[in-house]
Amino acid sequence: MPFSLTGRTVFVAGASSGIGAGFARAVHAAGGRAVLGARRVDRCQALAAELGDALAVELDVTDEASVRAAFDAAEARFGVIDGVVCNAGVGTGGRSTEVPEEGLRRVLGTNLLGAMLVAREAGRRLIAGGSRAHQRGRVVLIGSITARQSGTGDAMYAASKAGLAHLGRQLPREWVRQGINVNTLQPGWIATEINADWFAGARGQADIAGLHRRRLLSAEALTPMLLYLLSDACAQVTGATFTIDDGQSL
Ligand SMILES: NC(=O)c1ccc[n+]([C@@H]2O[C@H](COP(=O)([O-])OP(=O)(O)OC[C@H]3O[C@@H](n4cnc5c(N)ncnc54)[C@H](OP(=O)(O)O)[C@@H]3O)[C@@H](O)[C@H]2O)c1
């Protein structure tokens, strides 16, 4: 196993579907204990039961009390977590002139503020748990190639991911002496619930046809990098950004 997570607990925020559910499976397959958090806790429970030695927790990343309660539950079961994946995200899909204010706030509140609430809760607990001594605290921020590319829709989504990318430079600086590594993974387009409606339509199909390899990225393509970023192999890597996108952004 190149990037073993044996003996480690990893909290995956946004594990009820898509990429996050895949991450929870990958953590488990690498020997780690996965904590699966999302609002649709029933889905997390089903996956946790399937995996075994995993925990499902109700989580709304936009609500600090919910974030704290989810980490409390994780700690009660497995002790202080070793890593967190800030993966919860939403989009609006629309053009800036059309998206209602509520949609803009939801995107920013989930993708940027929500990631901050989750990352700092993990940071607090890792520091209190002696991360400086153990040097194995890991925070992985799930960004997007939209952070550095302009497009014709979902401007707030792209801006939230650009903000997240900078959080991925600020937090590692803050925690560099505390034994916590913070890195950002920016995937390309993958078919999940977040974009299912878009890619089912003619304009979404045209987008796929316009990609250099005429295909979407597979979620599995992210697994080796995710495991690397959570593992011992990543001990001397922090504040870095990694793109995995099948060349979509070239
Ligand atoms: N698919 C792509 O093309 C792509 C590309 C680059 C980056 N990403 C990023 O990858 C991440 C996962 O997205 P996905 O594609 O897998 O879409 P998805 O299937 O819709 O998954 C989104 C996840 O976020 C969770 N979530 C949303 N709001 C939440 C909240 N307030 N509190 C807790 N959890 C919340 C959802 O759970 P609940 O609804 O149950 O709470 C779900 O588990 C997102 O950050 C997305 O921006 C996706």
The ligand as an ORCA input file, in Angstrom:
! r2SCAN-3c Opt
* xyz 0 1
  N     -17.982     17.424     -9.732
  C     -17.063     18.269    -10.233
  O     -16.938     18.465    -11.451
  C     -16.158     18.996     -9.283
  C     -14.999     19.590     -9.805
  C     -14.149     20.271     -8.958
  C     -14.445     20.367     -7.616
  N     -15.575     19.779     -7.134
  C     -15.845     19.920     -5.702
  O     -15.925     18.641     -5.120
  C     -16.712     18.732     -3.938
  C     -17.736     17.596     -3.936
  O     -18.662     17.827     -4.978
  P     -19.315     16.657     -5.836
  O     -18.981     16.924     -7.236
  O     -19.010     15.339     -5.264
  O     -20.874     17.019     -5.680
  P     -22.027     16.342     -4.825
  O     -22.191     14.925     -5.207
  O     -23.198     17.257     -4.969
  O     -21.472     16.372     -3.328
  C     -21.496     17.532     -2.542
  C     -21.313     17.109     -1.102
  O     -21.273     18.302     -0.293
  C     -22.166     18.128      0.777
  N     -22.681     19.396      1.265
  C     -23.246     20.396      0.571
  N     -23.637     21.371      1.410
  C     -23.303     20.971      2.657
  C     -23.453     21.531      3.948
  N     -24.035     22.724      4.148
  N     -22.984     20.844      5.012
  C     -22.402     19.639      4.841
  N     -22.238     19.047      3.651
  C     -22.686     19.709      2.567
  C     -23.274     17.254      0.216
  O     -23.946     16.596      1.277
  P     -25.424     16.960      1.804
  O     -26.174     17.605      0.685
  O     -25.962     15.627      2.224
  O     -25.189     17.875      2.962
  C     -22.461     16.260     -0.597
  O     -21.978     15.235      0.222
  C     -17.321     20.128     -3.925
  O     -16.582     20.969     -3.080
  C     -17.168     20.570     -5.364
  O     -17.115     21.963     -5.487
  C     -16.437     19.094     -7.925
*
